[in-house]
Amino acid sequence: MLNVTIWNEFVHEKIHDEVRSVYPTGIHTALAEGLHHPDFIIRTATLDQPEHGLTEDVLDSTDVLLWWGHMAHDQVSDEIVSKVVKRVLEGMGLIVLHSGHFSKPFKALMGTSCDLKWREAGEQEIIWSVNPTHPIAAGITGPIMIEHEEMYGEFFDIPAPDELVFVSNFEGGEVFRSGCTFKRGHGNIFYFRPGHETYPTYYNPEVLKVITNAINWAHSTAGKQTFGNSQPVRALPVLV
């Protein structure tokens, strides 16, 4: 069983009727329901909870953390960010969704601005698998068609991904590296682009399939490592 925590800032849904009409109980709830899987134990956490819902107990028991944020990146505590980064380095998987590219944890782990070009015009997005044998692309037999989405365009200021799994193209002619993997410490990271809050992207079965695959891929079996002073592996000879 995998312990999955879905973090959502849960701000848009409270103040914007357009977003509430799409995700009435929050993006985190829609994801939790859509990602229902017999091997997943799913819980959710939001910005307004104590410690943003990411207490030490929650983080220590999380195998894979999903992160969706947009308008409240600056409200996330630096202390919590440091704890998230620490857990990723120790082996917790991290899946960063859509505008989470600008979140504090992702920027800290990438070491770059993570900036990009964008346009919100409800354009068609076509997501192409460029690495169809990758576990995250399992079961995706053709391009994923999303009729209305926000455009993200290159240049995307991230380090070169360890693996590029998906690219997108948009009606306006832009392309984007929309599915990227990274390794930081013992942790696996996957960035997945689609998921603007005013469109029902997280009800799309193929999008949910990719995220489900990513959860399984991101889970690391690496245990915590022991550092510092160490005794010899075998007894040293006694000098007389």
GIRA-V368906 format. One record per backbone hydrogen bond with DSSP energy under -1.0 kcal/mol. NH is the residue of the N-H (numbers start at 1). CO is the residue of the C=O. E is the energy in kcal/mol with one decimal. If there is no record, write none. Layout:
BEGIN
[[NH & CO & E] [NH & CO & E]]
END
This chain:
BEGIN
[[2 & 39 & -3.2] [4 & 41 & -2.7] [5 & 64 & -2.2] [6 & 43 & -2.6] [7 & 66 & -3.1] [8 & 45 & -2.2] [9 & 68 & -1.6] [14 & 11 & -1.2] [15 & 11 & -1.2] [16 & 12 & -2.6] [20 & 16 & -2.5] [21 & 17 & -2.2] [23 & 19 & -3.0] [26 & 23 & -1.7] [30 & 26 & -2.0] [31 & 27 & -2.5] [32 & 28 & -2.4] [33 & 29 & -2.5] [34 & 30 & -2.5] [35 & 31 & -2.5] [40 & 37 & -1.8] [41 & 2 & -3.3] [43 & 4 & -2.3] [45 & 6 & -2.4] [49 & 46 & -1.5] [52 & 49 & -2.4] [53 & 50 & -1.8] [54 & 51 & -2.4] [59 & 55 & -2.9] [60 & 56 & -3.0] [61 & 57 & -1.2] [62 & 59 & -1.3] [63 & 3 & -2.5] [64 & 3 & -1.8] [65 & 93 & -2.7] [66 & 5 & -2.9] [67 & 95 & -2.5] [68 & 7 & -2.3] [75 & 72 & -1.5] [76 & 73 & -1.5] [81 & 77 & -2.3] [82 & 78 & -2.4] [83 & 79 & -1.6] [84 & 80 & -2.4] [85 & 81 & -2.8] [86 & 82 & -2.3] [87 & 83 & -2.1] [88 & 84 & -2.3] [89 & 85 & -2.4] [90 & 86 & -1.5] [91 & 87 & -1.0] [92 & 87 & -2.9] [93 & 63 & -2.9] [94 & 188 & -2.4] [95 & 65 & -2.8] [96 & 190 & -2.5] [97 & 67 & -2.6] [98 & 192 & -2.5] [100 & 97 & -2.6] [101 & 98 & -1.6] [102 & 99 & -1.6] [103 & 100 & -1.9] [107 & 103 & -2.3] [108 & 104 & -2.4] [109 & 105 & -2.1] [110 & 106 & -2.1] [111 & 107 & -2.6] [114 & 157 & -2.0] [117 & 153 & -2.1] [119 & 151 & -1.8] [123 & 149 & -1.3] [125 & 146 & -3.1] [126 & 169 & -2.3] [127 & 144 & -2.7] [128 & 167 & -3.6] [130 & 165 & -2.1] [131 & 165 & -1.0] [134 & 131 & -2.4] [137 & 134 & -1.6] [138 & 135 & -1.2] [140 & 137 & -2.1] [144 & 127 & -2.5] [146 & 125 & -2.8] [149 & 123 & -1.9] [151 & 119 & -3.2] [153 & 117 & -2.6] [154 & 175 & -1.7] [157 & 115 & -2.7] [158 & 156 & -2.1] [162 & 181 & -2.3] [165 & 179 & -3.1] [166 & 179 & -1.3] [167 & 128 & -2.2] [168 & 176 & -2.9] [169 & 126 & -1.8] [170 & 174 & -2.1] [173 & 170 & -2.1] [176 & 168 & -1.9] [178 & 176 & -1.3] [179 & 166 & -1.8] [180 & 191 & -2.0] [181 & 163 & -2.5] [182 & 189 & -2.4] [184 & 187 & -2.4] [186 & 89 & -2.3] [187 & 184 & -2.4] [189 & 182 & -2.8] [190 & 94 & -2.4] [191 & 180 & -2.8] [192 & 96 & -2.6] [193 & 178 & -2.3] [199 & 196 & -1.6] [201 & 199 & -1.1] [203 & 200 & -1.7] [204 & 201 & -1.8] [208 & 204 & -2.4] [209 & 205 & -1.9] [210 & 206 & -2.2] [211 & 207 & -2.1] [212 & 208 & -2.5] [213 & 209 & -2.7] [214 & 210 & -2.5] [215 & 211 & -2.2] [216 & 212 & -1.9] [217 & 213 & -2.5] [218 & 214 & -3.0] [219 & 215 & -1.3]]
END
